[in-house]
Amino acid sequence: MPKWIKTQFPGVRFREHPTRKHGRQPDRYYVITYKIDGKTKDEAIGWASEGVKPSDCHTIYCELKDNRRKGEGPRTLAEKRGLDLRHREAEKKRSVTLGEYWTSTYFPFAKQRKGERSWNREESLYRMWIAPSLEAVPLREIDLQQWDDFVRILDDADLSQRSKEYATGTLRRILKHAYERRIISQPPPSGKRIGVTAPRDNRRLRVIRSDEMRSIFEELAAHDPNAHKLTLFAWLTGCRLGEAGKLQWKDVDLASRHLTFRDTKNKDSRTIGLEGELLELLSGITEQKPTNHVFASAQGIPYTETPSAFRTTVERLGLNEGRTKKDRLVFHSIRHTVATELAKSLNPRDLMEVMGWRTVEVAMRYVHGNESAKRNALASLGNVLGGSKGKIVPFKSVG
């Protein structure tokens, strides 16, 4: 067994390889020796043929000794190597590109935590707008200059303000996800800072007239019965297209006369009763396996977007001729129309529950005051203090 030989550097020893040479002398294997917690500890540094020098070993020895004296930092070589490994791993994470992070981390997270409609939209926005310009850029290098260049690309593509908000919002969510996991050190900038904020009023204005809706139903019934059922269901419930498309038979209880919308836009589930024409509609559809979708195309594919027959019908009937973008009739106009009608008879709280809104502010958009009722209510205040004659007793002057 080769013996250990001390060097001129305190705490540094070596032993020689019995056969292998490094230059003209035997290869040397260096270790450092010190006492910790009352025990002598040897830790290997490496061979001279691997580039290890006794002076380097002494530098490490002094660093660890100083750490033990101060009570700070790694006290042993094993602790130092573990810390260095964690630093290298952290540095590797910080060097990951946006494309690598999207593929390995963010998109799998989105598919697990978000609804299909949500992550499908993010995937589309990433593929079409984000990846072409930023996919190869390391996350930590996406600064305000990169954001400005990205927004300029969206501007040059002549996207609507809402589309630009969606695209930049997707990038912001990716970077926020990385920031919360300490992959990057700075949070993404706000929409205001990069000049992309939500339009002040992007609400649909079109309320569908009863004669227009009847014409749509007649056309759909003649050309696409499946799209007709979906559209009628939306009219009778005011639900979102995505909610109708995801509805499965396990969510419908015809015996108890209720159904439940799950995994809605705001993640809340809500239950509505089945009566009248709505109950008749669902009872007339052949019920299938619990996991089968209630509404599907003729090919058996669940609806994830507006049926082409609906768009064709609206175009054939000329219902959007001469209309502005906000005033165009789209599938969501059905929900807007239903909310407008229900607001005439429901209080804000009941309207919120039926439509699946979380905030009263949304409901109040549809609640309009009754001028006659307001006038009568104000006039009646005089009767509160007016006694039997209905007149307020006049104040007497004092003094």
LINGIPE-V651839 format. One record per pair of residues at least 4 apart in sequence whose ideal C-beta (glycine too) atoms are under 8 Angstrom apart, sorted by sequence separation. I is the first residue (numbers start at 1). GAP is how many residues later the second one is. D is the distance in Angstrom with one decimal. If there is no record, write none. Layout:
# LINGIPE-V651839
i & gap & d
I & GAP & D
I & GAP & D
This chain:
# LINGIPE-V651839
i & gap & d
17 & 4 & 8.0
21 & 4 & 6.9
22 & 4 & 7.1
35 & 4 & 6.7
46 & 4 & 4.7
48 & 4 & 5.7
52 & 4 & 6.3
53 & 4 & 7.2
54 & 4 & 6.4
55 & 4 & 6.7
56 & 4 & 6.8
57 & 4 & 6.2
58 & 4 & 6.3
59 & 4 & 6.4
60 & 4 & 6.4
61 & 4 & 6.2
62 & 4 & 6.2
63 & 4 & 6.5
64 & 4 & 6.5
65 & 4 & 6.5
66 & 4 & 6.3
67 & 4 & 7.9
75 & 4 & 5.9
76 & 4 & 7.0
77 & 4 & 6.2
78 & 4 & 6.4
79 & 4 & 6.3
80 & 4 & 6.2
81 & 4 & 6.3
82 & 4 & 6.5
83 & 4 & 6.4
84 & 4 & 6.4
85 & 4 & 6.3
86 & 4 & 6.2
87 & 4 & 6.2
88 & 4 & 6.3
89 & 4 & 6.5
90 & 4 & 6.4
91 & 4 & 6.3
92 & 4 & 7.3
96 & 4 & 4.7
97 & 4 & 6.9
98 & 4 & 6.1
99 & 4 & 6.4
100 & 4 & 5.9
101 & 4 & 5.2
102 & 4 & 5.2
103 & 4 & 6.4
104 & 4 & 7.4
105 & 4 & 6.3
106 & 4 & 6.2
107 & 4 & 6.4
108 & 4 & 6.4
109 & 4 & 6.0
110 & 4 & 5.0
114 & 4 & 4.2
115 & 4 & 7.2
116 & 4 & 5.8
117 & 4 & 6.5
118 & 4 & 6.6
119 & 4 & 6.2
120 & 4 & 6.5
121 & 4 & 6.3
122 & 4 & 6.1
123 & 4 & 6.1
124 & 4 & 6.0
125 & 4 & 5.7
126 & 4 & 4.6
127 & 4 & 5.7
128 & 4 & 7.8
129 & 4 & 7.8
130 & 4 & 5.6
131 & 4 & 4.2
137 & 4 & 5.5
138 & 4 & 7.8
142 & 4 & 4.6
143 & 4 & 7.2
144 & 4 & 6.2
145 & 4 & 6.5
146 & 4 & 6.3
147 & 4 & 6.3
148 & 4 & 6.3
149 & 4 & 6.8
150 & 4 & 6.8
151 & 4 & 6.3
152 & 4 & 6.3
153 & 4 & 6.5
155 & 4 & 7.6
159 & 4 & 4.0
160 & 4 & 7.1
161 & 4 & 6.4
162 & 4 & 6.5
163 & 4 & 6.4
164 & 4 & 6.1
165 & 4 & 5.8
166 & 4 & 6.6
167 & 4 & 7.0
168 & 4 & 6.1
169 & 4 & 6.4
170 & 4 & 6.7
171 & 4 & 6.4
172 & 4 & 6.0
173 & 4 & 6.3
174 & 4 & 6.7
175 & 4 & 6.1
176 & 4 & 6.3
177 & 4 & 6.7
179 & 4 & 7.2
189 & 4 & 4.1
190 & 4 & 7.5
191 & 4 & 8.0
198 & 4 & 7.1
208 & 4 & 5.1
209 & 4 & 7.0
210 & 4 & 6.3
211 & 4 & 6.5
212 & 4 & 6.6
213 & 4 & 6.4
214 & 4 & 6.3
215 & 4 & 6.4
216 & 4 & 6.2
217 & 4 & 6.1
218 & 4 & 6.6
219 & 4 & 6.1
220 & 4 & 5.6
221 & 4 & 6.4
224 & 4 & 6.3
225 & 4 & 6.6
226 & 4 & 6.8
227 & 4 & 6.1
228 & 4 & 6.2
229 & 4 & 6.3
230 & 4 & 6.6
231 & 4 & 6.5
232 & 4 & 6.2
233 & 4 & 6.1
234 & 4 & 7.4
239 & 4 & 4.3
240 & 4 & 7.3
241 & 4 & 6.1
242 & 4 & 6.2
243 & 4 & 6.7
247 & 4 & 5.7
248 & 4 & 7.8
253 & 4 & 7.2
263 & 4 & 7.0
264 & 4 & 5.8
274 & 4 & 5.5
275 & 4 & 5.6
276 & 4 & 6.9
277 & 4 & 6.2
278 & 4 & 6.7
279 & 4 & 6.0
280 & 4 & 6.3
281 & 4 & 7.2
288 & 4 & 3.9
292 & 4 & 8.0
296 & 4 & 5.2
297 & 4 & 4.8
303 & 4 & 6.3
306 & 4 & 5.4
307 & 4 & 7.5
308 & 4 & 6.0
309 & 4 & 6.1
310 & 4 & 6.6
311 & 4 & 6.4
312 & 4 & 6.0
313 & 4 & 6.2
315 & 4 & 8.0
323 & 4 & 4.5
324 & 4 & 7.3
329 & 4 & 4.9
332 & 4 & 6.4
333 & 4 & 6.0
334 & 4 & 6.3
335 & 4 & 6.3
336 & 4 & 6.5
337 & 4 & 6.5
338 & 4 & 6.1
339 & 4 & 6.2
340 & 4 & 7.7
342 & 4 & 5.1
346 & 4 & 4.3
347 & 4 & 6.9
348 & 4 & 6.3
349 & 4 & 6.8
350 & 4 & 6.4
351 & 4 & 6.0
352 & 4 & 7.9
358 & 4 & 7.9
359 & 4 & 7.7
360 & 4 & 5.9
361 & 4 & 7.4
363 & 4 & 6.4
369 & 4 & 7.7
370 & 4 & 6.4
371 & 4 & 6.4
372 & 4 & 6.4
373 & 4 & 6.2
374 & 4 & 6.5
375 & 4 & 6.3
376 & 4 & 6.3
377 & 4 & 7.6
380 & 4 & 7.4
382 & 4 & 5.4
386 & 4 & 4.7
387 & 4 & 7.4
7 & 5 & 4.6
21 & 5 & 6.1
22 & 5 & 4.1
35 & 5 & 5.5
36 & 5 & 5.4
46 & 5 & 7.8
47 & 5 & 6.2
48 & 5 & 7.4
52 & 5 & 6.7
67 & 5 & 5.9
74 & 5 & 3.5
96 & 5 & 5.1
101 & 5 & 5.8
102 & 5 & 5.4
114 & 5 & 4.7
125 & 5 & 6.6
126 & 5 & 5.7
130 & 5 & 7.4
137 & 5 & 5.8
141 & 5 & 7.1
142 & 5 & 7.1
154 & 5 & 5.1
159 & 5 & 5.0
178 & 5 & 4.0
179 & 5 & 5.3
189 & 5 & 5.3
191 & 5 & 5.0
192 & 5 & 5.6
208 & 5 & 5.1
220 & 5 & 7.7
234 & 5 & 6.0
239 & 5 & 5.3
247 & 5 & 7.1
253 & 5 & 5.6
264 & 5 & 6.8
274 & 5 & 4.3
296 & 5 & 5.9
297 & 5 & 8.0
306 & 5 & 6.0
314 & 5 & 4.9
315 & 5 & 7.2
323 & 5 & 5.0
328 & 5 & 7.9
346 & 5 & 4.5
352 & 5 & 4.6
357 & 5 & 4.4
369 & 5 & 5.9
386 & 5 & 4.7
6 & 6 & 7.7
7 & 6 & 6.6
20 & 6 & 6.9
21 & 6 & 6.4
22 & 6 & 6.9
34 & 6 & 7.5
35 & 6 & 7.1
46 & 6 & 4.3
67 & 6 & 4.0
74 & 6 & 4.0
178 & 6 & 5.0
179 & 6 & 7.7
191 & 6 & 4.6
233 & 6 & 7.4
253 & 6 & 6.9
263 & 6 & 7.5
264 & 6 & 6.8
296 & 6 & 5.2
297 & 6 & 6.8
314 & 6 & 6.2
323 & 6 & 7.5
351 & 6 & 7.7
352 & 6 & 7.5
357 & 6 & 5.7
386 & 6 & 4.9
387 & 6 & 7.0
6 & 7 & 5.5
7 & 7 & 6.4
20 & 7 & 4.5
33 & 7 & 6.5
34 & 7 & 6.0
45 & 7 & 5.3
67 & 7 & 6.1
68 & 7 & 4.9
179 & 7 & 7.0
191 & 7 & 7.3
220 & 7 & 5.3
221 & 7 & 4.7
234 & 7 & 6.9
237 & 7 & 7.6
252 & 7 & 4.5
262 & 7 & 4.8
295 & 7 & 7.1
296 & 7 & 6.9
352 & 7 & 7.9
355 & 7 & 7.9
383 & 7 & 5.2
385 & 7 & 5.2
386 & 7 & 7.5
5 & 8 & 6.3
18 & 8 & 7.6
33 & 8 & 7.1
67 & 8 & 5.6
74 & 8 & 7.6
96 & 8 & 8.0
110 & 8 & 7.4
111 & 8 & 5.1
114 & 8 & 7.7
134 & 8 & 6.6
159 & 8 & 7.2
179 & 8 & 4.8
208 & 8 & 8.0
220 & 8 & 3.8
251 & 8 & 5.7
261 & 8 & 6.4
274 & 8 & 6.5
295 & 8 & 5.7
320 & 8 & 4.8
343 & 8 & 5.7
346 & 8 & 6.8
352 & 8 & 6.6
355 & 8 & 7.4
382 & 8 & 7.0
385 & 8 & 7.4
4 & 9 & 4.7
5 & 9 & 5.7
16 & 9 & 7.9
17 & 9 & 5.4
33 & 9 & 5.2
74 & 9 & 5.4
110 & 9 & 4.3
137 & 9 & 6.4
154 & 9 & 7.6
155 & 9 & 7.6
175 & 9 & 6.7
179 & 9 & 7.0
251 & 9 & 4.8
260 & 9 & 5.8
261 & 9 & 5.4
285 & 9 & 6.6
293 & 9 & 4.1
320 & 9 & 5.6
342 & 9 & 5.8
382 & 9 & 7.2
4 & 10 & 7.2
5 & 10 & 6.7
16 & 10 & 3.9
17 & 10 & 4.2
32 & 10 & 7.5
64 & 10 & 6.8
154 & 10 & 4.6
234 & 10 & 5.7
251 & 10 & 7.3
260 & 10 & 7.1
261 & 10 & 7.8
297 & 10 & 7.3
319 & 10 & 4.8
352 & 10 & 7.6
382 & 10 & 5.5
4 & 11 & 5.4
5 & 11 & 7.5
16 & 11 & 7.0
17 & 11 & 7.5
31 & 11 & 5.1
32 & 11 & 5.6
45 & 11 & 7.5
64 & 11 & 6.2
176 & 11 & 6.4
217 & 11 & 6.6
220 & 11 & 5.8
233 & 11 & 5.6
251 & 11 & 6.2
260 & 11 & 4.6
261 & 11 & 7.6
349 & 11 & 7.7
352 & 11 & 4.9
3 & 12 & 6.6
16 & 12 & 5.8
17 & 12 & 7.0
31 & 12 & 6.3
45 & 12 & 4.9
64 & 12 & 6.5
107 & 12 & 7.4
110 & 12 & 5.8
134 & 12 & 6.7
175 & 12 & 7.5
176 & 12 & 5.7
247 & 12 & 7.1
259 & 12 & 7.0
282 & 12 & 7.3
339 & 12 & 7.1
342 & 12 & 6.3
348 & 12 & 5.4
351 & 12 & 4.7
2 & 13 & 4.2
15 & 13 & 7.2
16 & 13 & 7.8
31 & 13 & 5.0
32 & 13 & 6.3
64 & 13 & 6.7
151 & 13 & 7.1
154 & 13 & 5.9
175 & 13 & 4.0
258 & 13 & 5.4
259 & 13 & 6.3
342 & 13 & 7.4
2 & 14 & 5.8
14 & 14 & 4.3
15 & 14 & 5.4
30 & 14 & 7.6
31 & 14 & 6.2
154 & 14 & 7.4
217 & 14 & 7.0
230 & 14 & 5.8
247 & 14 & 6.9
258 & 14 & 6.7
349 & 14 & 7.9
2 & 15 & 7.7
14 & 15 & 5.9
29 & 15 & 7.2
30 & 15 & 4.5
45 & 15 & 6.9
107 & 15 & 7.8
216 & 15 & 6.9
217 & 15 & 6.6
230 & 15 & 7.8
258 & 15 & 5.3
259 & 15 & 6.3
314 & 15 & 5.5
348 & 15 & 4.3
351 & 15 & 6.8
2 & 16 & 6.5
14 & 16 & 4.8
30 & 16 & 6.5
64 & 16 & 6.8
107 & 16 & 6.8
133 & 16 & 6.9
134 & 16 & 6.5
172 & 16 & 4.5
246 & 16 & 7.3
257 & 16 & 5.9
258 & 16 & 5.9
314 & 16 & 7.9
339 & 16 & 5.6
348 & 16 & 6.2
351 & 16 & 7.3
13 & 17 & 7.3
14 & 17 & 7.2
29 & 17 & 7.3
30 & 17 & 7.7
60 & 17 & 6.7
63 & 17 & 7.8
133 & 17 & 6.0
151 & 17 & 6.8
171 & 17 & 7.2
172 & 17 & 7.9
246 & 17 & 6.5
257 & 17 & 4.3
338 & 17 & 7.9
12 & 18 & 6.4
13 & 18 & 5.6
29 & 18 & 5.4
30 & 18 & 7.2
150 & 18 & 7.3
243 & 18 & 4.6
257 & 18 & 6.8
12 & 19 & 7.6
13 & 19 & 7.8
28 & 19 & 7.0
29 & 19 & 7.8
107 & 19 & 7.8
172 & 19 & 7.7
348 & 19 & 5.8
12 & 20 & 5.8
13 & 20 & 6.1
27 & 20 & 5.6
28 & 20 & 4.5
60 & 20 & 7.5
130 & 20 & 7.5
133 & 20 & 5.8
254 & 20 & 7.0
335 & 20 & 7.6
343 & 20 & 7.5
11 & 21 & 5.3
12 & 21 & 7.8
27 & 21 & 5.7
129 & 21 & 8.0
147 & 21 & 7.8
150 & 21 & 7.0
243 & 21 & 5.8
310 & 21 & 5.9
11 & 22 & 5.6
27 & 22 & 5.0
30 & 22 & 5.2
169 & 22 & 7.5
213 & 22 & 6.8
239 & 22 & 6.2
242 & 22 & 7.9
243 & 22 & 7.9
252 & 22 & 8.0
257 & 22 & 6.3
7 & 23 & 7.9
11 & 23 & 5.6
168 & 23 & 6.5
242 & 23 & 6.9
259 & 23 & 7.5
343 & 23 & 3.8
30 & 24 & 6.3
102 & 24 & 6.2
129 & 24 & 7.2
240 & 24 & 7.2
306 & 24 & 7.1
342 & 24 & 7.7
343 & 24 & 5.1
22 & 25 & 7.5
32 & 25 & 5.6
129 & 25 & 6.6
240 & 25 & 6.2
254 & 25 & 7.3
306 & 25 & 4.3
343 & 25 & 7.2
22 & 26 & 4.8
31 & 26 & 7.8
165 & 26 & 6.7
168 & 26 & 6.5
340 & 26 & 5.5
4 & 27 & 7.7
22 & 27 & 4.6
30 & 27 & 4.9
34 & 27 & 6.7
339 & 27 & 4.9
32 & 28 & 6.4
129 & 28 & 7.8
168 & 28 & 4.8
254 & 28 & 6.4
20 & 29 & 7.4
32 & 29 & 4.5
102 & 29 & 7.7
254 & 29 & 6.0
17 & 30 & 7.8
34 & 30 & 7.0
252 & 30 & 6.1
34 & 31 & 6.5
165 & 31 & 5.8
32 & 32 & 7.7
36 & 32 & 6.7
45 & 32 & 7.5
98 & 32 & 7.4
99 & 32 & 6.5
164 & 32 & 5.0
165 & 32 & 7.1
43 & 33 & 6.5
102 & 33 & 7.7
142 & 33 & 6.6
165 & 33 & 5.3
254 & 33 & 7.7
14 & 34 & 7.9
43 & 34 & 4.0
165 & 34 & 7.7
41 & 35 & 6.8
43 & 35 & 6.8
161 & 35 & 7.7
237 & 35 & 6.3
252 & 35 & 7.9
98 & 36 & 5.1
99 & 36 & 3.7
139 & 36 & 6.9
162 & 36 & 7.2
98 & 37 & 5.8
99 & 37 & 6.3
130 & 37 & 6.9
134 & 37 & 7.4
161 & 37 & 7.5
162 & 37 & 5.9
97 & 38 & 6.8
98 & 38 & 7.7
101 & 38 & 5.9
129 & 38 & 4.7
161 & 38 & 4.6
249 & 38 & 5.6
36 & 39 & 6.4
97 & 39 & 5.6
98 & 39 & 5.6
139 & 39 & 5.4
249 & 39 & 6.0
14 & 40 & 7.2
36 & 40 & 6.7
97 & 40 & 6.2
98 & 40 & 7.7
130 & 40 & 6.6
162 & 40 & 5.6
249 & 40 & 6.8
250 & 40 & 3.7
97 & 41 & 5.4
98 & 41 & 5.9
125 & 41 & 6.0
130 & 41 & 5.4
161 & 41 & 7.9
236 & 41 & 6.0
237 & 41 & 6.7
249 & 41 & 5.3
250 & 41 & 6.4
12 & 42 & 5.3
96 & 42 & 6.8
97 & 42 & 7.1
125 & 42 & 5.1
147 & 42 & 6.1
154 & 42 & 7.7
236 & 42 & 4.3
248 & 42 & 6.7
249 & 42 & 7.6
252 & 42 & 6.3
95 & 43 & 5.5
96 & 43 & 6.0
140 & 43 & 7.9
151 & 43 & 5.6
248 & 43 & 5.7
249 & 43 & 5.6
251 & 43 & 8.0
94 & 44 & 7.6
98 & 44 & 6.7
126 & 44 & 6.1
130 & 44 & 7.9
139 & 44 & 6.0
140 & 44 & 5.1
151 & 44 & 6.3
248 & 44 & 6.4
9 & 45 & 5.3
12 & 45 & 4.5
32 & 45 & 6.8
94 & 45 & 7.3
95 & 45 & 7.5
121 & 45 & 7.3
125 & 45 & 4.6
139 & 45 & 5.1
140 & 45 & 7.2
144 & 45 & 6.4
151 & 45 & 5.9
233 & 45 & 7.5
236 & 45 & 6.7
248 & 45 & 5.7
249 & 45 & 6.0
8 & 46 & 7.5
9 & 46 & 6.7
12 & 46 & 5.3
94 & 46 & 5.3
148 & 46 & 7.0
247 & 46 & 6.7
248 & 46 & 6.6
7 & 47 & 4.6
11 & 47 & 6.9
147 & 47 & 4.8
246 & 47 & 7.3
247 & 47 & 4.7
9 & 48 & 6.8
10 & 48 & 7.3
122 & 48 & 5.0
126 & 48 & 7.8
233 & 48 & 6.2
245 & 48 & 7.2
247 & 48 & 6.7
9 & 49 & 3.7
12 & 49 & 6.2
144 & 49 & 7.7
232 & 49 & 5.9
233 & 49 & 7.8
7 & 50 & 7.9
11 & 50 & 4.3
144 & 50 & 7.5
244 & 50 & 7.9
245 & 50 & 6.5
7 & 51 & 8.0
10 & 51 & 7.4
122 & 51 & 7.5
244 & 51 & 5.8
9 & 52 & 7.4
229 & 52 & 6.7
11 & 54 & 7.7
229 & 56 & 6.6
246 & 56 & 7.3
245 & 57 & 5.5
245 & 58 & 4.0
244 & 59 & 6.9
245 & 59 & 5.5
233 & 61 & 8.0
233 & 62 & 6.7
241 & 62 & 7.0
242 & 62 & 7.5
241 & 64 & 7.4
230 & 65 & 4.5
241 & 65 & 6.5
229 & 66 & 6.2
106 & 67 & 8.0
106 & 68 & 5.0
109 & 68 & 6.8
226 & 69 & 7.2
226 & 70 & 6.8
227 & 70 & 7.7
106 & 71 & 5.4
226 & 71 & 5.6
102 & 72 & 6.4
105 & 72 & 7.4
106 & 72 & 7.7
226 & 72 & 5.5
101 & 73 & 6.9
105 & 73 & 7.8
230 & 73 & 5.8
224 & 74 & 7.5
98 & 76 & 7.0
231 & 76 & 7.5
101 & 77 & 6.1
230 & 77 & 6.4
231 & 79 & 6.1
227 & 80 & 3.8
226 & 81 & 7.6
101 & 82 & 7.2
227 & 82 & 4.2
272 & 82 & 6.7
224 & 83 & 6.6
227 & 83 & 5.8
270 & 83 & 6.7
224 & 85 & 3.7
223 & 86 & 5.8
270 & 86 & 5.0
96 & 87 & 6.9
268 & 88 & 6.7
94 & 89 & 6.2
220 & 89 & 6.0
223 & 89 & 7.9
93 & 90 & 5.3
94 & 90 & 6.9
220 & 90 & 6.9
223 & 90 & 7.3
241 & 90 & 5.4
266 & 90 & 7.0
268 & 90 & 6.9
241 & 91 & 7.1
265 & 91 & 7.5
266 & 91 & 7.8
90 & 92 & 8.0
240 & 92 & 7.7
264 & 92 & 5.4
266 & 92 & 5.3
220 & 93 & 5.9
216 & 94 & 7.5
219 & 94 & 4.4
240 & 95 & 6.3
261 & 95 & 6.7
238 & 96 & 7.6
239 & 96 & 7.1
216 & 97 & 5.6
219 & 97 & 6.8
234 & 97 & 7.2
238 & 97 & 5.4
216 & 98 & 7.1
219 & 98 & 6.8
235 & 99 & 5.6
231 & 100 & 7.7
234 & 100 & 4.9
238 & 100 & 3.4
216 & 101 & 7.1
234 & 101 & 6.9
237 & 101 & 7.7
238 & 101 & 6.1
215 & 102 & 5.5
216 & 103 & 7.9
231 & 103 & 7.1
235 & 103 & 6.7
234 & 104 & 8.0
238 & 104 & 6.7
212 & 105 & 7.6
212 & 107 & 5.9
243 & 113 & 7.6
238 & 116 & 6.6
240 & 116 & 7.6
206 & 117 & 7.4
212 & 117 & 7.3
238 & 117 & 5.7
239 & 117 & 7.6
206 & 120 & 7.7
205 & 121 & 5.0
206 & 121 & 5.1
208 & 121 & 6.3
213 & 121 & 8.0
204 & 122 & 6.3
205 & 122 & 5.1
206 & 122 & 6.5
203 & 123 & 7.4
206 & 123 & 5.2
202 & 124 & 7.7
206 & 124 & 7.8
213 & 124 & 7.7
117 & 125 & 4.9
208 & 125 & 5.5
204 & 126 & 7.1
207 & 126 & 7.5
208 & 126 & 6.7
115 & 127 & 7.6
206 & 127 & 4.6
204 & 128 & 5.9
204 & 129 & 5.8
207 & 129 & 6.6
208 & 129 & 4.5
116 & 130 & 7.8
206 & 130 & 6.9
207 & 130 & 5.0
206 & 131 & 7.8
204 & 132 & 5.0
203 & 133 & 7.8
207 & 133 & 5.3
115 & 148 & 5.1
115 & 150 & 7.8
115 & 152 & 7.9
203 & 162 & 7.1
120 & 184 & 7.6
117 & 187 & 6.9
116 & 188 & 7.6
